[in-house]
Amino acid sequence: MAVEIERTAAPPAGGVETALLGRVAVAPERAAAVAALAGRAATYATRARADNTRTAYRSAWRQYERWCAALGFPTVHGEPRLVGLYLAAAADRLGVATLKVHLAAIAAAHRLTAVPLDLRHVVVAEEMAGIVRSKGVRPARIAAPLLVELLPPMVGTAETTLARRDRALLLLAFGAALRRSEAAALDLADVAISARGVKIVVRAGKGDRERAGEEVAVLRAADVRICPAAALEAWLARCGAAPGPLFQQMRKGDRIAGGRLSGRAVARAVKAAARRAGLDPAVFSGHSPRAGLPPRRRRRFRSTTSCGRRVTNRPTWHAAMSAAPTSGSAT
């Protein structure tokens, strides 16, 4: 395949700074036109993506930049055949899912700099299809679900600060079927504890790009060992009521460091709890707290009640919950 791409000795001096990819080189003759785009539209476009997406795109873009620089190619070019060359070079070290992330990052850079690029071009489409056929697609890894009967040994009864934090984290994530990113993003201001249970406002939902937030209520459990409200009360009694992240980082000596937990830290807490209960931590992940619900039921999980608030409807909680009705709020 002959590809005629003008090589450059070095990337152009001009560029546009984006929240999604960092600095993207732009040809000098396009700098003025792109400046206005970068100032407003590009900023809003990059903020439309979650933090994890921006991190993945930046990593992919930097790898693509290094490949282009090594061969003397421009990074923003609008040439599908050059993208095909990159796919051929990267296919030996990257899986299919990661290659798709790289394609998305390359496409985003072109959109942000107003340079047309057709990734549906026959060269890119057929090459990607060939890579998929050759490498195959790795089957999705399914996390082992947390179950009610596993909770007591997993959360334990220790009263260290770390144990209180992880107990509250796991029980709330399980009771509200939170993703790890949703649990990590909770602030103290997002939580209200009452005699009936806990009401939280989820502001980092996967499908909530407008960050409108969603109210979720989790009723108190009859078994205090696995009650999210009781666990949160114990954690807040230890960490205090200062504004900021609900679940904070820890340092040596069982002291609170104060920074927000990451999604990976939530996953590590789940694995540590599994290990403590004598289970195989390799099969558990940050997705385990919500993995017990089938996908269809997971979508209906936060069902709107007559008063417009949301209440958990996890079937496995029924035996553990008090007799309080499941309709209405936890206020």
C-alpha positions as CSV (number, residue, x, y, z in Angstrom):
1,M,0.0,0.0,0.0
2,A,1.6,3.2,-1.1
3,V,1.0,6.1,1.1
4,E,2.0,9.6,0.1
5,I,2.2,11.7,3.2
6,E,4.2,14.8,3.5
7,R,6.9,14.3,6.2
8,T,7.9,17.0,8.6
9,A,11.3,17.3,10.3
10,A,9.6,18.4,13.5
11,P,6.0,19.1,14.7
12,P,4.7,22.6,13.9
13,A,5.5,25.2,16.6
14,G,1.8,26.2,16.8
15,G,-0.7,24.2,18.8
16,V,-3.9,24.0,20.6
17,E,-4.3,23.1,24.3
18,T,-7.1,20.7,25.0
19,A,-8.4,19.2,28.2
20,L,-8.9,15.9,26.4
21,L,-5.5,15.3,24.7
22,G,-3.2,18.0,26.1
23,R,-1.4,20.0,23.4
24,V,-2.1,19.1,19.8
25,A,0.2,20.4,17.0
26,V,-1.5,22.6,14.4
27,A,-0.1,23.9,11.1
28,P,0.8,27.6,11.4
29,E,-1.6,28.6,8.6
30,R,-4.5,27.1,10.6
31,A,-3.5,28.5,14.0
32,A,-5.8,31.5,13.8
33,A,-8.9,29.5,12.8
34,V,-8.3,26.9,15.4
35,A,-7.7,29.3,18.2
36,A,-11.3,30.3,18.5
37,L,-12.4,26.6,18.4
38,A,-9.9,25.7,21.1
39,G,-11.0,28.6,23.2
40,R,-14.7,27.5,23.4
41,A,-16.0,24.6,21.4
42,A,-12.9,22.4,22.0
43,T,-13.1,23.0,25.8
44,Y,-16.8,22.0,26.0
45,A,-16.3,19.0,23.8
46,T,-13.5,17.6,25.9
47,R,-15.4,18.2,29.1
48,A,-18.2,16.0,27.7
49,R,-16.1,13.0,28.5
50,A,-15.4,11.4,31.9
51,D,-12.1,11.7,33.6
52,N,-11.2,8.1,32.9
53,T,-11.9,8.6,29.2
54,R,-9.7,11.7,29.1
55,T,-6.9,9.8,30.8
56,A,-7.2,6.9,28.3
57,Y,-7.3,9.3,25.3
58,R,-4.2,11.2,26.5
59,S,-2.2,8.1,26.8
60,A,-3.3,6.9,23.4
61,W,-2.6,10.2,21.8
62,R,0.9,10.4,23.3
63,Q,1.7,7.0,21.9
64,Y,0.5,8.0,18.5
65,E,2.5,11.2,18.7
66,R,5.7,9.3,19.4
67,W,5.1,7.0,16.4
68,C,4.4,9.9,14.1
69,A,7.5,11.8,15.3
70,A,9.7,8.7,14.8
71,L,8.7,8.5,11.2
72,G,8.4,12.2,10.5
73,F,4.7,12.2,9.9
74,P,2.4,15.1,11.1
75,T,0.0,14.1,13.8
76,V,-3.1,15.9,12.5
77,H,-3.3,15.2,8.7
78,G,-6.7,14.0,7.7
79,E,-5.3,11.0,5.9
80,P,-7.0,7.6,6.6
81,R,-4.1,5.6,5.0
82,L,-1.7,7.0,7.6
83,V,-4.1,5.8,10.3
84,G,-4.0,2.4,8.6
85,L,-0.2,2.4,8.9
86,Y,-0.4,3.2,12.6
87,L,-2.9,0.4,13.1
88,A,-0.6,-2.1,11.4
89,A,2.3,-1.0,13.6
90,A,0.3,-1.0,16.9
91,A,-1.6,-4.2,16.3
92,D,1.4,-6.3,17.4
93,R,1.4,-4.8,21.0
94,L,-2.2,-3.7,21.5
95,G,-5.4,-5.5,21.9
96,V,-8.5,-4.8,19.8
97,A,-10.2,-2.8,22.5
98,T,-7.2,-0.6,23.1
99,L,-6.8,0.0,19.3
100,K,-10.3,1.3,19.3
101,V,-9.5,3.7,22.0
102,H,-6.5,4.9,20.0
103,L,-8.7,5.4,16.9
104,A,-11.2,7.4,19.0
105,A,-8.4,9.6,20.4
106,I,-7.0,10.3,16.8
107,A,-10.5,11.1,15.6
108,A,-11.1,13.5,18.6
109,A,-7.9,15.3,17.8
110,H,-8.9,15.9,14.2
111,R,-12.4,17.1,15.3
112,L,-11.0,19.5,17.8
113,T,-8.6,21.0,15.2
114,A,-11.3,21.1,12.5
115,V,-9.3,18.7,10.2
116,P,-11.6,16.2,8.5
117,L,-10.7,12.5,8.9
118,D,-12.9,9.7,7.7
119,L,-12.3,6.6,9.9
120,R,-14.9,4.8,7.9
121,H,-12.6,4.9,4.9
122,V,-12.3,1.4,3.3
123,V,-8.5,1.3,4.3
124,V,-9.2,1.8,8.0
125,A,-12.4,-0.3,8.1
126,E,-10.9,-3.3,6.3
127,E,-7.6,-3.2,8.3
128,M,-9.5,-3.0,11.6
129,A,-11.7,-5.9,10.5
130,G,-8.6,-7.9,9.6
131,I,-7.0,-7.2,13.0
132,V,-10.2,-8.3,14.8
133,R,-10.4,-11.5,12.8
134,S,-6.7,-12.2,13.4
135,K,-6.5,-11.3,17.1
136,G,-10.0,-11.9,18.2
137,V,-11.9,-10.0,20.8
138,R,-11.1,-10.8,24.4
139,P,-14.2,-12.0,26.2
140,A,-15.6,-9.6,28.8
141,R,-14.3,-10.4,32.2
142,I,-17.3,-10.8,34.6
143,A,-16.6,-9.9,38.2
144,A,-17.9,-12.1,41.0
145,P,-20.9,-10.4,42.6
146,L,-21.1,-9.5,46.3
147,L,-23.9,-11.4,47.9
148,V,-25.7,-10.7,51.2
149,E,-24.3,-13.9,52.8
150,L,-20.8,-12.9,51.9
151,L,-21.1,-9.4,53.4
152,P,-20.5,-10.2,57.2
153,P,-17.1,-11.9,56.7
154,M,-16.1,-9.4,54.1
155,V,-16.8,-6.2,56.0
156,G,-15.6,-7.7,59.3
157,T,-16.0,-6.2,62.8
158,A,-12.7,-4.4,63.2
159,E,-12.9,-0.8,64.5
160,T,-9.8,0.7,63.0
161,T,-10.3,3.8,60.9
162,L,-9.5,2.0,57.7
163,A,-11.9,-0.8,58.6
164,R,-14.7,1.7,59.2
165,R,-14.1,3.4,55.9
166,D,-14.0,0.2,53.9
167,R,-17.1,-1.2,55.6
168,A,-19.1,1.9,54.9
169,L,-17.7,2.0,51.3
170,L,-18.6,-1.6,50.5
171,L,-22.1,-1.6,52.2
172,L,-23.1,1.6,50.6
173,A,-21.8,0.6,47.1
174,F,-23.6,-2.7,47.4
175,G,-26.9,-1.3,48.8
176,A,-27.1,1.4,46.1
177,A,-25.5,-0.7,43.3
178,L,-22.8,2.0,42.7
179,R,-20.1,1.8,40.2
180,R,-16.6,2.3,41.6
181,S,-16.4,5.7,40.0
182,E,-19.8,6.7,41.6
183,A,-18.7,5.6,45.0
184,A,-15.4,7.5,44.8
185,A,-17.0,10.7,43.6
186,L,-19.4,11.0,46.5
187,D,-19.0,14.0,48.7
188,L,-20.1,14.4,52.3
189,A,-22.7,16.9,51.1
190,D,-24.2,14.2,48.9
191,V,-25.2,12.1,51.9
192,A,-28.1,12.4,54.3
193,I,-28.6,9.8,57.1
194,S,-31.9,9.4,58.8
195,A,-33.8,6.9,61.0
196,R,-35.0,5.1,57.9
197,G,-31.7,4.8,56.0
198,V,-29.4,6.8,53.8
199,K,-30.1,9.1,50.9
200,I,-27.3,9.9,48.5
201,V,-27.0,12.0,45.4
202,V,-25.0,10.3,42.7
203,R,-23.4,13.0,40.6
204,A,-20.9,10.9,38.5
205,G,-23.3,8.4,36.9
206,K,-22.1,6.8,33.7
207,G,-25.1,7.9,31.7
208,D,-25.4,11.3,33.4
209,R,-23.3,13.5,31.2
210,E,-25.1,16.6,32.2
211,R,-24.3,15.8,35.9
212,A,-27.9,16.5,36.9
213,G,-27.5,14.0,39.7
214,E,-29.8,11.2,40.9
215,E,-31.2,10.7,44.4
216,V,-30.9,7.1,45.7
217,A,-32.2,5.9,49.0
218,V,-30.9,2.8,50.8
219,L,-33.0,1.5,53.7
220,R,-31.5,0.5,57.0
221,A,-30.9,-3.3,57.4
222,A,-32.3,-5.3,60.3
223,D,-28.8,-6.8,60.7
224,V,-26.6,-4.0,62.0
225,R,-23.5,-5.8,60.8
226,I,-24.4,-5.1,57.2
227,C,-26.4,-1.9,57.6
228,P,-25.1,0.9,55.3
229,A,-26.5,3.6,57.5
230,A,-24.9,2.3,60.6
231,A,-21.6,1.8,58.8
232,L,-21.6,5.4,57.5
233,E,-22.4,6.7,61.0
234,A,-19.4,4.9,62.4
235,W,-17.2,6.1,59.6
236,L,-18.3,9.7,59.9
237,A,-17.8,9.6,63.7
238,R,-14.2,8.8,63.0
239,C,-13.5,11.1,60.0
240,G,-15.5,14.1,61.0
241,A,-17.9,16.3,59.1
242,A,-15.5,18.5,57.2
243,P,-16.7,19.3,53.6
244,G,-15.0,17.2,50.9
245,P,-14.9,13.6,49.7
246,L,-17.0,11.1,51.6
247,F,-14.4,8.3,51.3
248,Q,-10.9,9.6,51.9
249,Q,-7.4,8.2,51.4
250,M,-5.5,6.7,54.3
251,R,-1.8,6.9,55.3
252,K,0.3,4.7,57.4
253,G,-0.6,4.6,61.1
254,D,-4.3,4.3,60.3
255,R,-4.5,8.1,59.8
256,I,-6.8,9.9,57.3
257,A,-4.8,11.6,54.5
258,G,-7.8,13.6,53.3
259,G,-7.6,13.1,49.5
260,R,-10.4,11.5,47.5
261,L,-10.3,7.8,46.7
262,S,-9.8,6.8,43.1
263,G,-11.8,4.1,41.4
264,R,-8.9,1.8,41.6
265,A,-8.7,2.3,45.4
266,V,-12.4,1.2,45.6
267,A,-11.5,-1.9,43.6
268,R,-8.6,-2.6,46.0
269,A,-10.9,-2.3,49.0
270,V,-13.2,-4.9,47.4
271,K,-10.4,-7.3,46.8
272,A,-9.0,-6.8,50.3
273,A,-12.4,-7.5,51.8
274,A,-12.6,-10.7,49.7
275,R,-9.2,-11.8,50.9
276,R,-10.2,-11.1,54.5
277,A,-13.2,-13.4,54.0
278,G,-11.0,-16.2,52.7
279,L,-12.3,-15.7,49.1
280,D,-10.2,-15.4,45.9
281,P,-9.6,-11.7,45.4
282,A,-8.7,-12.2,41.7
283,V,-12.4,-12.8,40.8
284,F,-13.7,-9.7,42.6
285,S,-13.4,-6.1,41.3
286,G,-14.8,-2.6,41.7
287,H,-17.8,-3.8,39.7
288,S,-18.7,-6.5,42.2
289,P,-21.0,-4.4,44.4
290,R,-23.4,-4.1,41.5
291,A,-22.6,-7.3,39.6
292,G,-25.3,-9.3,41.4
293,L,-28.0,-7.6,39.4
294,P,-28.8,-8.8,35.9
295,P,-28.2,-6.0,33.3
296,R,-31.9,-5.5,32.6
297,R,-32.7,-5.3,36.3
298,R,-29.7,-3.1,36.9
299,R,-31.2,-0.5,34.5
300,R,-34.5,-0.6,36.4
301,F,-32.7,-0.7,39.8
302,R,-33.2,3.0,40.7
303,S,-36.9,3.1,39.9
304,T,-38.7,6.4,40.3
305,T,-41.2,6.4,43.1
306,S,-44.4,8.3,43.4
307,C,-42.6,11.2,45.1
308,G,-40.0,11.5,42.4
309,R,-37.1,10.1,44.4
310,R,-35.3,6.9,43.9
311,V,-35.2,3.8,46.2
312,T,-33.1,0.7,46.0
313,N,-34.9,-2.4,44.9
314,R,-32.3,-5.1,45.3
315,P,-34.1,-8.4,45.8
316,T,-31.3,-9.9,48.0
317,W,-31.7,-7.2,50.5
318,H,-35.3,-8.1,51.3
319,A,-34.5,-10.7,54.0
320,A,-32.0,-8.3,55.6
321,M,-34.1,-5.1,55.5
322,S,-36.4,-3.9,58.1
323,A,-40.1,-3.9,57.5
324,A,-40.0,-0.3,56.4
325,P,-41.8,0.2,53.0
326,T,-39.6,0.5,49.9
327,S,-41.6,3.3,48.3
328,G,-40.8,6.9,49.3
329,S,-37.6,8.5,50.4
330,A,-35.2,7.8,53.3
331,T,-35.6,11.2,54.8
